[in-house]
Amino acid sequence: MKKLSVLDAIFLRWNPASGRVVPGAHSPNPSRGRVPPSQSTFGNALAIFVGAALWLVPVPAAHADGGALAGHRHRVIVSTDIGGTDFDDFQSMVHLLLYADVLDIEGLISSPYGAGRKEHILQVIDLYARDYPRLRTHTDRYPPPDALRAITKQGETETAPYAGVRRATEGSDWIVRCARRDDPRPLHVLVWGGIEDLAQALHDAPDILPKLRVYYIGGPNKKWSPDAYHYLATHHPALWLIESNSTYYGWFVGGNQAGDLGAENFAEAHAAGRGALGEFFAHGISFEGRKRSALKMGDTPTVAWLLRGDPAMPFQPGWGGSYVRAWARPYALFDRLTTAADRIEHCGILELALPLGEGAPAQPEARMVIENQSLVGHADAAGAIRFRFCPKEAKIYRYTIRGNVPALEGRTGEITVVPPSLTNALQPDPTRPNWWTDDPTPDLIEGPHRGARTINAWREGFLRDFAARLERCRPTGPDGKPR
């Protein structure tokens, strides 16, 4: 087994293209890599100390070890927009419950943008209840259905206002309550939808921050929660958070799509006929008036991150992907209408602070209409109305201002959204020592999705494992054999 130098050992990363662990680009030699455990003074000092103590270390095998499937029990809260803007949260909830025996699930929170409510979580728990007797034949660690119902809470149902927080909810209060429990383990908060309840919990109880480990499926979810996200980024930069804006695509894009593992084939091959949960996964999910059976599960990397890999080390390989230290979170403020010559990074926060001008009413109201969003403006004390927008794609966006402000009514603008630069990953933000994001390295990109190959490289492994879990629900005959 090859030996690494001290400096190489400190700056390891995994390259799925080569199937090897290699030095990362934040290495002191810029040509060699990428991802250190920390760029803080303390982190560097600690890394050097550990490296000096070890001097030479073996390269780890290029596979994901550890995690809940290896016996490590993690505390988990899931915040989901199930029933809201997409169908795949139903698929991810089925997956989560089939792995409930290896996780300590402490909360299931409905935090939607749109029509989703906690009743949609309870709907899947009802299916779990029907399969529960068969699941218990495999292990008694599966929680009773009533225990899951008791920890299902309703979170915020509206997007946050400009301040980023609105009011405490049953969901945000539950996050606080769980985080304050006398348990030495961190509390993993897996955010599949709106991030409003997490923002509210930290606003109301900032003391819980050191206890939290957050994995946030950003991208389109961030699009609907720009103000809550901006609140977290500006008021709680020390938060431990993985911001996955594109890596999560690796769960359903690329990788081994052959035969029964194909997105269009998996449900019929491995879910149909496998109890109530399997049948629901294969034939029971409807969205926007039609059945949805193609495998997506875009939120499941948050759970897979706990199942296989080391959640304390996001830069190392695991089923939930691998990440780099976040650079300064992209943000651009303009006091004018923008043009296509103006730029912002993909999934950054664009803020407009537009002067109200002459003839503005005493109660100014305006909206920024951009694609399928109508963003409510905030009138500030300085005579401007403010909007925040988070673009989920790299392209040119066009918008129109509508409202009762004569100087702005009907005015239009554009903004060009660009992918993050590779060099960004060489400049981790020292004010966010525990904030992680998508690795922009070219060999880890799947189509336009940065970092996606750090997930889809494991596709066969995690889907075969999920298929085996679905088999636990299959009805058996009098002879005990599957029907």
N, C-alpha and C positions, 0 to 999 in steps of 0.2 A: 504494500500500500504506500502510495506516494506520501512524503512528508512535506509540510508547509513551513515556511519561515514564520517568525513571529508576526511580522506585518501582514503577510498573506492570511494567516490564521485569524487575525482581527477583522479582516474585511472580506469575509466569505459571502458568496451568493451562489445560487443554483441556476444553471443554464439548461432549460429543458430541451433546447435544440441539440445540444451535444450530449445531454444526459449526464452532465458532470457538475460537480461543485467547483467553482472557479473564484479567483480573487475578485472583489467587487470594485466599482469605479470611484468610490470615495477613498480608495487607497492612497497613501502618500505619493505613489507613482501614478499620475492621472491616467496613464495608458493601461492600467491594470484593473480598473474596476469601478465599484459603485456603492455598496451599501454597508455602512458601519452600524453597530448597535446604537450609537449615539454620537452626535457631534458636539455635545456639551463638553466643557472642560473636565467635569467630573467623569463623564462617560469615556472620554479619551484616556484619561488617567487610569481609570479602572481597566479598560481594555488592554492598555500597555502592561499594567501590573499582571493581569491574567496571562497575557501572552508571554511575559517574561517568566512567569512561574511554570508555564507549560513548555516553553521554548520551541518544541516541535510537536505538532499534533497531526493525527491522521486525517485525511480527507474523509468526511462522512459519505456513506453510500448515497447514491442518487435516488432515494425513495423517501416517502414521508413516513416517519416513525412517530411514536408517541400519540398523545391525544386520548380522547375518551374511549376509543376502541381498544386502547392498551391499558385501560383501567384507571385513568385519571378523571375524576369526577369534577365537572365544572358547574358552577352556579350560573343560571341562564334566565334572562328576561327577553322575550321577543316582543317587539313593537311592530305591528303589521297593518297595512292598508287593505287587508283581505276584503274582497267584495267591492273594492273601490275602482281604481283606474286600470287594473289588469287582472287577468285570470290566474296568473302563475303563483300568487300567494296561496291559493287553495292547494296547488301541487306541493309547494314548500311546506305547508302545514301538515299534509299527509306524511311527508318525509320526516319532519320533526317528530311527530308522535310515534312513528315507528322506531325512532332512536331514543325515546323517552326513558328507556331502561338504563341508559348509560350517561344521562345528564340529570342534573338536579334543576328541573324547570320550576322557577319560582314565580313567574308571571307571564301572562299572555295578554297584551294590551292592544286594543283596536285604536290605531292612530292614523286615520285615513285622511287623504284628500279625496273627496267624493262621497259616494253612497255607502261605503263599507261601515259596518258596525260590529260590536262584539258578538251579535247573534250569528255572524258568519263564522267566527271562531267556534262558537258553541255547536254550530251545525257539523263541523268536522269532528268535534269531540263526541257528538252523538254517534257518528259512524265508528269512531274508535271504541266506544262502549260496546258496540255490537261485536267487534273483533276481540275485545279485551279477554274473554275466556280463553280463546286460542293463544293469544299473546302470552298469557300467564303460564301456559304449558311450557314455554321456552325459558322464562325467568320470572321470578316474583318481584323483580325490580321495576316492572311497569307500574306507574302510578294509577290508582283507581280513577275512573272517569269523574267522579264527584270531586276529587281533589283538584283535578284540572279545571273543572267548572268554577271552583271556589277562587281560583287565582286568575280568572279571566276578567279583565277590567275594561271599562270604556275610557278612552283617552279623548284628546282634543278632536273636534270635528270640523274646526275652521282653521284656515291657515293663519299664521301669526301676523299681527300688525307690524308696522314699521319698527316698533321697539323690540320685536323678536319674541316677546312673551305676552300672554294675555291673561290667563287665570289658571289656578290650580284645577286639576281634574282628578278623577278617580285613578286614572292611569299614572299621572305624574306623582301623585301622593304615594302610589304603590312602589314606584321606583325608589323614592326616598325611604320608605319603610323597609324595603328589602336591603337597600345599601347600608342601613344603620344596624342591621342584625349583627349579633356577636358571632361572626364567622370569619376566620382568618383569610379565607379564600377571596379573591376578587370577584366582583359581580359582572358577568359578561352581558352587556345590553346589545342585542342584535336588532338593528333598525332596518326594517323592510319597507317602510313607508314614510309618513311624515315624521320629522324630527322635533316637532313642537313639544311633545311631552318630556323628552329628555332635556330640552332647553328650559322648560318650566321647572323641572325638578332641580336643576342646577341653580336656577335663579332663586328658588325658594330655600334650597338647602345646599349651599356651596361646599359645606363640610364633607359631602359625600364624594366629591371629585376624586380623591385618591383611591377610592374603592372601585371605581368604574373602569371597565375595559369595553370600549364601544367599537363595533364593526358596523359601519354605515354603508348601505347600498345607496350611493349618491345618484349621479346621472339624472334620470327623469324624476326621481324623488326629490332631489335637490332643486330641480326646476320649480317644484310646487312649494318649496319651503325656503325661499332665499333669505327671508328676514330672520327666521329661527336659526338657520345656519350661520348667518352673519353675526348674530348675537353670540353663538358659541365660539366662533372663530376670534371674535374681538374681546369677549369678556372672560373666556375660559381657555386660553391658549395652552395651558398645562394639561388639558384633558388628554387621556390616552385614547386615541381614536384612529381607526383605519377608515379612510375615505376612499371607497371603491367606486370610481366614476366610470370605469370601463373594464377593469379586470374581470368583474363578475360575468361578463359576456362569455367567458371561457366555459361556463357550465353548459351552455347550449349552442355555442358557435365553435366550429373546428374540432380538432381532436379526432378520435376514432368514431366515425359515424357509420361504420359498416354494419349491414345486416340488422340484427335485433337491437343494436345500440343506436341506430339512427333516430333522429328526433321524431320522425313520423311513425316509427315502428315500435319504439320501446313500450308504450303503454299497452298496446294490444298483446305484445309478446310476454310482458312481465307483470302487468297490473290487472288486466282483465281476468275475472274469475278468482281473484285473490281477496276474498272477503269483501266487507263493506267499503273499506278504505281503498282497496285496489279497484273495485268496480267504479267507485266515484272518480278515482284518478283517470281511469280509462274512458268512462262513458258519461260521467255525471256532472262535469263542469261546463257551465254555459256562461258566455260573456258576450254582451252586445248582440243578443239574439241568436247565437249559434254555438254549437258544441265545440269545446276545445280539448283536444286530446294530444296534440303535439307537445313533446317534452320541452319545457322551458326552465322553470324552477330558478329564475334569476336571483332569488334571495337566498337560495340554499347554500351558496358559498360561506355565508356567515356561520351556519351550523357545521358544515364540512370542515371549516377552520378549527373547530373544537374536536372533531372526530379523529382527524389524522394530521399530525404536525405538532408544533410547539407554539401555542398561542402567545407565549411571552416573547417570541422572536419572529416578528412578521416578515423579516428579510430571509428566513429560511423556508425550504420547500414544505408544502402541505396541500391538502385537498382544497383549502380555501384560497389558494394563491399565495404569492409572495410579493412584498411591497418595499418601497424605498421611503426613506425619511422625506417628509413633505418640505418643499421649498415654500417661500412666502406665498400665502394663499392669494391667488389672483383676484385682484379688485381694481376697478377703474371708476373714477368719479368724473363726471362731466357737468358743467353748468350751462350746457347748451344742447340742442338737438344734435345727435351724432350723424356722421356720414359713413359711407362705405370705406373711407380712408382710415377710420378709427378702428382700433383693434382691441380685442380682449381674448384671453385664453379660454379654451373650452372648459365649461363648468365653472368659470369664474363668476364673480358678482359684478354686474354692471349697475352703477347707480347714477341716475340723472337727478340733478337739483336745478330745476328749471324756474327762472324768475317768473313771477305771476304777471308782471307788466302792468300797464295802465288799465284801469277799468275793471280790475278783479273784484268779484263780489266779496262780501264780508265772510261768507262761508264757502270758500273755494272747494270745488270737487272736480276731480279729473281721474281718468283711467288711461293706462298705457295698454293699447290693444295690440297684441303681438301673437301671431298664429292663433292657437286655441286658448290663449290666456287673456284675461282682462284684469290687469294689475291695478289695485287701488292706490292712488297717490296719497302721500302724507304732506299736509301743509305745515311747514315749519315756522318758527318765530322770526326767521330772517327774510320772509317774503318770497319763499320758493316752495314749489311742490316737488316731492321726491318720490322716485320709483326705484325699486330694485328688481333686477331680472337676472336669471341664471340660464344660460344657453346650454342645451344638452347635446348639440351637434356643432361640428365645425363647418360653418357656412355663413352666408350673408343673411341676416334677419332684417325685416322691415317692420316698422311699427307706426301707429297713429295715436295721437293724443285726443281723447274725447272728454268733454265735460262742460262746465259752465264758466271757464276762464277764457275770455275773448282772445287774449294774446296767444293762447295755445291751442284753441279748438281747431281740430282738423289738421294740425301741423304733423308732418311726418319725418321720420328719420330712419337711418340704417346703422347697422353695426356688423363688422366682419369678425367672425369667431375663428380662431386659429388653434391648431393642436399645440400642446406644450412642447417646448424645445427640449431636446435631449440634454442640453447643458443645465437645465433647471435642476436635474437630479444631482448635479455636482455642487449645489448650493443649498443644503438643508437649512431651514429656518431655525436659528438658535433659540427663538422665543417659543418654539413648539417642539420640544425635545421628544415628545411621545406621539406625534402626529405623523401618520403614514399614508402613502397614496400610491397610485398606479406607477409601475416601472415603465418609463418611456423607451427603454432600450429596443432598437429595431427588431432584434431576433425574437422578442417576446410579444410582438404585435400580431394579432389575428385580424386581417382586414384593417379596419380603422381603430380597432379596440386594443389600446395599450395594456400590456400585462396579461392579456387573456390566455396566452399560452402557458402561463404559470398555473392555470387551472386545467385547461383542456388536455394537458399532457397526462393527467390522471383519470381521464374520462372513463376508460374501461374499468379501472379499479373501483371508482366510486359508484358507477352504475351497476356493476356486478354485485357490489355489496348491498345497494339499495334493492336490487331484484331479490336477493336472498331474504331481506327483511320483509318484502311483500309476500314471499312464500309463507311466512309465519301466519299470515291471515287466511291462507287457503283452507276451505272446509275439508274435513276428513270424513271418510266413511266409517262404518262399524268396525272395520278391521284396522282403523287408525291410519290408513293410507290416504293420501290426498285424492280428492275426487277429480 
